[in-house]
Amino acid sequence: MSSVYHRYEAAVKLSNGRVVIYHNINTGLKKFHRFLCEKFENPDRWVSYSVRRKDNKEIIGKYKNSVIGKEQWAVTIFTATMDNEKRTGAFIPIIYERNGNEITRNMFVANKTIIKRNSLLITIPEWLFDKILAESKKELSAYYQKEKHQSFISEMTLSDKMFFLKEKVITESIPGTEPEQDYP
């Protein structure tokens, strides 16, 4: 059996959100890594794990599983966006028309969900675009009701100034990391 200084524990984060803790790893990190790859293949893939010494809780390493690029529908919106103060995302101006008047709603999108972005366009997943449109219409109708205006959601339509393109995109693959040193 290994000495106290050579005993490790690992916290493994799974794709379903659970965290599994292995309290006594003394066979080596590379062998443990192979074990994880075999055990948590499908449907519960391991996302990441961190290993630390049991004796003094020193973190030995943090390792991530590879993410395979996938094909998904996305919407490219041709408009200038604004960063929020903390730079954790962007505001997308959504322009509506109601009775000949333009109404602009700035909707927030987190950096994690943005597929591509530059100064003139932003690409986000289609499901998120649909959710943003539904949410902004609901908020606009709530505002009009609060101000005691008569309005119907069907009256609000996207402006002709809103240019967007639906397309299929392939997200980037992210390579995984594995232990370089095989701790005993």
C-alpha positions as CSV (number, residue, x, y, z in Angstrom):
1,M,0.0,0.0,0.0
2,S,1.2,3.5,-0.8
3,S,2.3,5.9,1.9
4,V,0.0,8.6,3.1
5,Y,1.7,11.2,0.9
6,H,1.1,9.0,-2.2
7,R,-2.7,8.6,-1.7
8,Y,-4.9,10.8,-3.9
9,E,-8.6,11.6,-4.2
10,A,-10.4,12.8,-7.3
11,A,-13.7,14.7,-7.9
12,V,-15.2,13.8,-11.2
13,K,-17.8,16.0,-12.8
14,L,-20.3,14.2,-15.1
15,S,-22.3,15.6,-18.0
16,N,-25.5,15.1,-16.1
17,G,-24.3,17.5,-13.4
18,R,-23.4,14.9,-10.7
19,V,-20.0,14.9,-9.0
20,V,-18.5,11.5,-8.2
21,I,-15.7,11.5,-5.6
22,Y,-13.1,8.7,-5.6
23,H,-11.4,8.7,-2.2
24,N,-8.4,6.4,-2.6
25,I,-6.4,6.5,-5.8
26,N,-3.1,4.8,-5.4
27,T,-2.7,2.9,-8.7
28,G,-1.5,5.9,-10.7
29,L,-3.2,8.8,-12.5
30,K,-2.8,7.4,-16.0
31,K,-4.5,4.1,-15.0
32,F,-7.3,6.2,-13.3
33,H,-7.7,8.3,-16.4
34,R,-8.1,5.1,-18.5
35,F,-10.6,3.8,-16.0
36,L,-12.7,7.0,-16.3
37,C,-12.6,6.9,-20.1
38,E,-14.0,3.3,-20.0
39,K,-16.5,3.6,-17.2
40,F,-18.1,7.0,-18.1
41,E,-18.5,6.6,-21.9
42,N,-22.2,7.0,-22.6
43,P,-24.7,8.5,-21.7
44,D,-23.0,10.0,-18.6
45,R,-19.7,11.3,-20.0
46,W,-17.2,12.7,-17.6
47,V,-16.6,16.4,-18.2
48,S,-13.6,17.1,-16.0
49,Y,-11.9,15.9,-12.8
50,S,-9.4,17.3,-10.4
51,V,-6.9,15.3,-8.3
52,R,-5.4,16.2,-5.0
53,R,-3.3,14.6,-2.3
54,K,-5.3,13.2,0.7
55,D,-2.7,14.3,3.2
56,N,-2.3,18.0,2.6
57,K,-5.1,18.6,0.0
58,E,-2.6,19.9,-2.5
59,I,-4.1,20.0,-6.0
60,I,-2.1,17.8,-8.4
61,G,-4.0,18.6,-11.6
62,K,-7.2,19.4,-13.3
63,Y,-8.1,17.5,-16.5
64,K,-10.9,17.9,-19.1
65,N,-12.6,15.5,-21.5
66,S,-12.5,16.3,-25.2
67,V,-15.6,17.9,-26.7
68,I,-16.5,16.8,-30.2
69,G,-17.7,19.5,-32.6
70,K,-21.4,19.1,-33.6
71,E,-23.6,20.4,-36.3
72,Q,-26.4,22.7,-35.3
73,W,-28.7,25.4,-36.6
74,A,-27.6,28.9,-35.9
75,V,-28.8,32.4,-36.7
76,T,-26.4,35.2,-37.8
77,I,-27.8,38.6,-36.9
78,F,-26.3,41.4,-39.0
79,T,-26.1,44.2,-36.4
80,A,-23.6,46.0,-34.1
81,T,-23.6,44.6,-30.6
82,M,-22.5,46.1,-27.3
83,D,-20.5,44.5,-24.5
84,N,-22.0,44.6,-21.0
85,E,-19.9,46.2,-18.2
86,K,-18.3,43.0,-17.0
87,R,-17.6,41.7,-20.5
88,T,-19.4,38.4,-19.8
89,G,-21.7,38.8,-22.8
90,A,-23.3,41.1,-25.4
91,F,-26.5,43.1,-25.9
92,I,-28.2,42.5,-29.2
93,P,-30.6,45.2,-30.4
94,I,-33.8,43.6,-31.6
95,I,-35.9,46.1,-33.7
96,Y,-39.7,45.7,-33.8
97,E,-42.4,47.7,-35.6
98,R,-45.7,48.6,-34.1
99,N,-48.2,50.9,-35.9
100,G,-45.3,52.3,-38.1
101,N,-43.1,53.0,-35.1
102,E,-39.8,51.4,-34.4
103,I,-39.1,49.9,-30.9
104,T,-35.7,48.6,-30.0
105,R,-35.1,46.0,-27.3
106,N,-31.6,45.2,-26.2
107,M,-31.4,41.5,-25.3
108,F,-28.5,40.0,-23.4
109,V,-26.6,36.9,-24.7
110,A,-23.8,35.3,-22.6
111,N,-20.3,34.8,-24.2
112,K,-20.7,31.0,-23.6
113,T,-23.6,30.8,-26.1
114,I,-22.1,33.0,-28.8
115,I,-20.7,31.0,-31.7
116,K,-19.1,33.8,-33.7
117,R,-18.9,37.5,-33.2
118,N,-17.3,40.6,-34.8
119,S,-18.1,44.3,-35.0
120,L,-20.9,43.9,-37.6
121,L,-22.5,40.5,-36.9
122,I,-23.2,37.9,-34.2
123,T,-24.0,34.2,-34.6
124,I,-26.0,32.4,-31.9
125,P,-27.9,29.1,-31.8
126,E,-31.3,29.1,-33.3
127,W,-33.1,27.9,-30.1
128,L,-31.6,30.9,-28.3
129,F,-32.7,33.3,-31.0
130,D,-36.3,32.0,-30.9
131,K,-36.2,32.3,-27.1
132,I,-35.0,35.9,-27.3
133,L,-37.7,36.9,-29.7
134,A,-40.5,35.3,-27.6
135,E,-39.0,36.8,-24.4
136,S,-38.7,40.3,-25.8
137,K,-42.2,40.3,-27.2
138,K,-43.5,39.2,-23.8
139,E,-41.6,42.0,-22.0
140,L,-42.8,44.6,-24.5
141,S,-46.5,43.6,-24.1
142,A,-46.0,43.6,-20.3
143,Y,-44.6,47.2,-20.5
144,Y,-47.5,48.4,-22.7
145,Q,-50.0,46.9,-20.2
146,K,-48.2,48.5,-17.3
147,E,-48.4,51.9,-19.1
148,K,-52.1,51.2,-19.8
149,H,-51.7,51.0,-23.6
150,Q,-53.7,48.6,-25.7
151,S,-51.4,46.2,-27.5
152,F,-51.4,42.7,-28.8
153,I,-48.4,40.6,-29.3
154,S,-49.5,40.0,-32.9
155,E,-49.2,43.8,-33.6
156,M,-45.4,43.6,-32.9
157,T,-43.4,42.4,-35.9
158,L,-39.7,42.3,-36.6
159,S,-38.6,45.4,-38.5
160,D,-37.4,45.3,-42.0
161,K,-34.1,46.7,-40.7
162,M,-33.4,43.4,-38.9
163,F,-31.3,41.2,-41.2
164,F,-30.6,37.7,-40.1
165,L,-29.6,34.4,-41.8
166,K,-30.4,30.9,-40.6
167,E,-27.6,28.4,-41.4
168,K,-26.1,25.1,-40.2
169,V,-22.8,25.5,-38.5
170,I,-20.3,23.1,-37.0
171,T,-19.0,24.1,-33.5
172,E,-15.3,23.7,-32.8
173,S,-13.9,20.5,-31.2
174,I,-12.0,21.0,-28.0
175,P,-9.1,18.6,-27.2
176,G,-9.1,17.0,-23.8
177,T,-6.2,16.9,-21.3
178,E,-4.8,13.9,-19.5
179,P,-2.1,13.4,-16.9
180,E,1.5,13.8,-18.2
181,Q,3.0,12.5,-15.0
182,D,2.0,9.2,-13.5
183,Y,1.8,9.8,-9.8
184,P,2.0,6.5,-7.8
